[in-house]
Amino acid sequence: MKRLMCIFLGCAFLLSTLASAQETMKQDTMGKSDSSTKSVTGKISDDGKTFTSDKDNKTWTIQNPDAVKGHEGHHVVLNAHVYPDKNEVHVMSLKMAKDNAKSDSTY
């Protein structure tokens, strides 16, 4: 009887350890995503829902449009988490881009 009880407790311990390890692995995978934080320059759409990159003219959906409120239609530099698999960005911060346009006036 003691032997059977030891085997039962050993199996229960093993199963709980495996379940705990599986949960930890699941949390690690969920914590990591395909995003990376990048600094990108481009234009916020007039409705504030999308961002078009200067580099490749690619349009990204803004996950948190409240973060760009007041900058609709502006040329900006975003610091954002980029999710290429979803074509989305999550804006962490932004600043107005410096225009490098040269003056065409010659005197």
C-alpha positions in Angstrom: 0.0 0.0 0.0 2.8 2.4 0.8 4.4 1.6 -2.5 1.2 2.4 -4.4 0.9 5.7 -2.5 4.5 6.7 -3.3 3.9 5.9 -7.0 0.7 8.0 -6.9 2.4 11.0 -5.2 5.4 10.7 -7.6 3.1 10.8 -10.6 1.1 13.7 -9.2 4.3 15.7 -8.5 5.6 15.0 -12.0 2.3 16.1 -13.6 2.2 19.3 -11.6 5.9 20.1 -12.5 5.1 19.5 -16.2 2.0 21.7 -16.1 4.0 24.5 -14.4 6.7 24.3 -17.0 4.2 24.3 -19.8 2.5 27.4 -18.4 5.8 29.2 -18.0 6.7 28.5 -21.6 3.3 29.7 -22.7 3.7 33.0 -20.9 7.2 33.5 -22.4 5.9 33.0 -25.9 2.9 35.3 -25.3 5.2 38.0 -23.8 7.3 38.0 -26.9 5.7 39.2 -30.1 6.8 39.9 -33.6 7.0 43.5 -32.8 10.1 45.7 -32.5 10.5 49.3 -31.4 11.5 51.5 -34.3 11.8 55.1 -35.2 10.1 55.8 -38.5 9.4 59.0 -40.4 6.3 59.6 -42.4 2.9 61.2 -42.5 -0.2 60.7 -40.3 -3.4 60.4 -42.4 -6.0 63.2 -42.2 -8.3 60.9 -40.1 -5.4 59.9 -37.8 -6.0 56.2 -38.3 -3.0 55.3 -40.6 0.6 56.2 -41.0 2.5 56.2 -44.4 6.2 55.6 -44.2 8.5 57.9 -46.2 11.0 55.1 -46.7 8.8 52.8 -48.8 5.4 54.5 -48.9 3.9 51.6 -46.9 0.7 52.4 -45.0 0.4 51.1 -41.5 -2.8 51.0 -39.3 -2.3 52.9 -36.0 -3.4 50.7 -33.1 -3.8 53.6 -30.7 -5.0 56.6 -32.8 -5.4 58.7 -29.6 -1.6 58.8 -29.3 -1.4 60.9 -32.6 -4.4 63.1 -31.9 -3.6 66.7 -33.0 -1.0 65.5 -35.5 -3.5 64.4 -38.3 -2.0 65.3 -41.7 1.4 66.1 -40.2 4.9 64.8 -41.2 6.2 63.1 -38.0 8.8 60.8 -36.6 7.2 57.9 -34.7 8.8 55.8 -32.0 6.5 52.8 -32.2 6.2 49.1 -31.8 6.0 47.8 -35.4 3.9 44.6 -36.1 4.8 43.7 -39.7 2.6 40.6 -39.6 -0.5 42.7 -39.0 0.6 45.9 -40.8 0.1 47.8 -37.6 2.1 50.2 -35.4 1.5 51.0 -31.7 2.8 54.6 -31.2 4.9 55.1 -28.1 5.8 58.7 -28.8 6.1 61.1 -31.7 7.7 64.4 -32.7 7.3 66.7 -35.6 9.7 65.8 -38.5 12.2 68.4 -39.6 11.5 69.4 -43.2 14.5 69.2 -45.3 12.9 71.1 -48.2 15.2 73.6 -49.8 14.0 77.0 -50.7 13.5 77.4 -54.5 13.8 81.1 -54.4 17.0 82.5 -55.9 17.8 86.1 -56.0 
